[in-house]
Amino acid sequence: MHLQMGPIQILLMQLLADGSEQEITGLTTGGWAMMLGSIAMVTALLIFCIVRIFSESKPSEHHHAPLDIDTGDHL
């Protein structure tokens, strides 16, 4: 009988191949803080950008190209 192993099981066996039989646990407190902080920063940046884009009531002049563009070609 041949036992089929998935990529996760193979990776775990390679990680534990040094002979230590440590149990793989979740994130440490610092890991949680880093993960939650980065998610909060990206979410805050996303909300800031969306609010900034949609809050402008009337587009100003610098958002549009001029009607007459001089290309230098004279006929």
C-alpha atoms as one frame of an Amber mdcrd trajectory, in Angstrom:
protein
   0.000   0.000   0.000   1.494   3.309  -1.118   0.810   6.320   1.107   0.168
   9.537  -0.811   1.292  12.730   0.894   0.253  16.242   0.009   2.623  19.210
  -0.286   1.782  20.430   3.234   2.724  17.102   4.820   5.972  17.002   2.826
   6.831  20.550   3.899   6.105  19.747   7.550   8.276  16.636   7.387  11.137
  18.690   5.931  10.744  21.352   8.609  10.826  18.753  11.370  13.578  16.649
   9.766  16.229  18.012  12.127  15.114  15.545  14.791  13.294  18.005  17.019
   9.738  17.090  17.642   8.419  20.564  18.307   4.738  21.100  17.866   3.984
  23.718  15.245   1.720  26.248  16.880   0.115  29.478  15.734   1.519  32.986
  15.694   3.324  34.540  18.595   2.089  37.760  20.155   4.529  39.753  18.041
   3.369  37.933  14.915  -0.260  38.754  15.669   0.630  42.396  16.298   2.549
  42.624  13.020  -0.203  40.929  11.023  -3.047  42.975  12.518  -1.030  46.198
  12.229  -0.259  45.624   8.568  -3.862  44.713   7.763  -5.034  47.865   9.583
  -2.546  50.061   7.698  -3.526  48.682   4.279  -7.239  48.997   5.107  -6.767
  52.584   6.327  -4.855  53.490   3.162  -7.572  51.925   0.992 -10.333  53.830
   2.806  -8.336  57.085   2.615  -7.842  56.699  -1.149 -11.474  55.815  -1.831
 -12.738  58.756   0.259 -10.260  61.092  -1.406 -11.336  60.011  -4.891 -15.093
  60.193  -4.340 -15.280  63.224  -2.031 -14.324  65.831  -4.653 -17.615  67.431
  -5.638 -16.503  69.204  -8.828 -13.385  68.334 -10.826 -10.933  71.193 -10.959
  -9.143  72.527 -14.032  -5.990  70.448 -13.583  -7.953  67.204 -13.991  -8.692
  67.858 -17.650  -6.541  68.204 -20.743  -6.662  71.528 -22.565  -8.959  71.633
 -25.584  -6.298  73.016 -27.940  -3.063  71.051 -27.842  -0.188  72.435 -29.875
   1.586  69.452 -31.418   4.029  71.531 -33.431   2.669  70.333 -36.760   1.787
  73.296 -38.950  -0.004  72.653 -42.234
